[in-house]
């Protein structure tokens, strides 16, 4: 597996792992991409969203941590000090909404998300189903499902960063599924590699098929 992460000659271990991971996704025909860190998985998900929607915008949340690679860093709402030195090189198409802890703040956040999504250029809504490094905050019931509905209404993909919560780390295989939400893309990491640098993106086949193009477009 360590020598066969590339796209040309996958190892049998890579194929077996992806077959098991994609079975966690509750729709038939799910696809997956292996990566080498949580940040890399988020990068792959953001790339996929751009390919699938052709929209550059990303809607992320305050307090969220998605990694420190350039793509995820642009959507990092945890600490301004992470972003500030590189601000001129980060995507200008990322907007932030408040991550809610109460029903009242959830309503306010959803209204802000609705307004941003109506501008029509957001291709990905990126969220942690439980805010991790930002304070271990669980959103109010119904927030994720309504956010997903708003995203779908405006043609944006719903991307769940389950690097902290997924694979049993929050008590279930996938926190979003437990909350009644099926994201378009799910990022996995941390517990996946058992100490080895390994992560993944799994999701809806129709979305991940957007990597198939006449000219080679690849993420390895």
N, C-alpha and C positions, 0 to 999 in steps of 0.2 A: 504493500500500500504506500509506503514512504517513497518509493521510486516510481510510482505510476499515477500521480495526480494529474498528469497531462491529459489532453483531449484525444490524442492519437491512438495510444495503446493502453486502455484501462486494464488494471489487474483484476483477477477474479475476486480479490478481497474488496476492491472498490465497488465492483458491480453488486456483490452480496450486501455490502453496507448500504448502498443507495436503495436496493430493493427493500431492505428492512425499514429504513428511514421513511421512504415514501409511503409505506403502509400505515404510518401514523397519521397521514393526511386523509381525512374522511371522504375523499372523492376518488373514484376510479381513475386510473391512468396518471396519477400524480408523478411529477418529475422532480429531479433534484440536481444540485451542483455541490460538489465538495470544495472546500476552501481550507485555509490554514490558520485562521484566527477569526474571532468574532467580528472584528473590524472588516476583515476581508469578506465575510459572509454578508455584512450589510452593504458593502460596496457592490457585490454581485447582485443583491436584491435591487439596489438603486439603478444599476445598469439595466437590469431586466425591466424595471418599470419604465425607463426611458425608451427602450426598444419597443415595448408593448404599447405604450401610449403616445410616444413622440412628444411628450410634454416635459419641460425641464423643471417644473416646480416641485418642491418637496415641502410638505407640512409636517413639522416635528413639534416637540413639546418641551417646555421648560423643565429643567431638572433631569432630563433624560441623558443617558450616556450610551453612545453607540460605537465607540472606538475612536482611534486617533489618526487613521488614514484620512487622506484629503476628502474623500466623499463623505464618510461618516462624521468627520470633524465639523464639516459645514452644518450638520444637523445635530451637533452636540449642544444641548442646552444646560449642561451641568455647571460648568465654570467658564466664565468669560476668559479667564487667563489661559485656558487651553486653546482658544480660538484667536485671541487678539494678535499674537505675533505673526499669524499667517492669514489674517483677515483679507488682505488684498489678493490672495491667491485662492480663496475659497469661493464656492458657488454663490452667486448673488440671488439665486432663485429659491432660497430656503426661507421659510417663514416659521414662526413659533407661536403656539397657543399654550395657555396655562394647563398644566396637568392637574385634574381636579381631585379633591379629597372629600368633598361634600356634595350633596345634591344641588345646592345653590351654585357652587363653583362649577359643577358639571354643566348646568344649564348655560352659564356664562361662556364656558369654554366652547360648547357646541355652537353657540351663536357666532362666536368669533371664527370657528372653523367653517361654518356655513358661508359666512361672508367671504372668507379667503377662497374657498373652493369655487364659489360662483364666478370668480375672475377667469376661470376656465383654463389656466395654465398649469395646474397641479397634477402631476402624474403619479405621485406616491404620497400616501399618508403613513408616516413611520411612527410607531408607538410601542412602548413596552407595556404588556398587559398588567404588570405590576411595576411601578417605578422602582428601579434597583438602587443604584448608588445615590440617587437623588432623595432617598429617605424611606424606602420600602413602603410605598403608598399604593394601596389598592383602590382603583377608581370605583365610584358608586355603581351599583347594579344598573345595567342597561346602557351605560355610557359607551362601551366599546361597540355594542350592536348598533346604536344610533350613529356613531361615528362612521362605522362601516357603511351604513345606509347612505349617509351624506356623500361619502367618497364615491360609491358606486353610481349615485345619481349624477355626479359631475364627471364621470369617466376616469377617476383616479383609482389606483390600486391601493388596497389596504395591506400594509406590510407590518407584520408583528415581529418585533425583536424579542425572541424568546431565548436569547443566549443565557440570561440569568435564570429564567423561570422554567425553561423546557426540560424535557427528559427526566421528569420526576423531581426536579429541584424545588418546585413549589407544591408538591403533593400529587400532581397528576402528570401524565405524559406531556400535555400541552395546555397551558393556562387559558389560551384563547378558546380552545374547543370546550373546555370545562365551563367557560362563561357563555357558551352558546354562539360563538362567532367562528366562522371559517375564513381566515385571511386568504388573500390571493397568494401571498408569499409568507413563509415563516423562516426566520433565521435561527439557527441552532449552534451551540458551541459549549464552552466551559466543560460540562460533564461529559460531553461526547468523546473526547480524546483520552480521558483518564490521565491527564498530564501531558499528553502529546499534542502538538499544535494541529488541531483538526476542527473543522466547523462545516456547516452545510446550510444550504437554502433548499427548502422543499415547497412545492406549491402546485397550483392548478396547471394542468397540462397546456391549456390554451394560452396561458401567459408565458410559460417557459419555452413554448415552441417559437416565441418571437426571436430566439437566437438563431433559428434556421433562416439563412439568407443566401442570396446568390454569391455575394462576396463574403469571405470568411470573417466572422466576428467572433471572438473567443475570449473567455475569461478562465484563466488557469492559475 
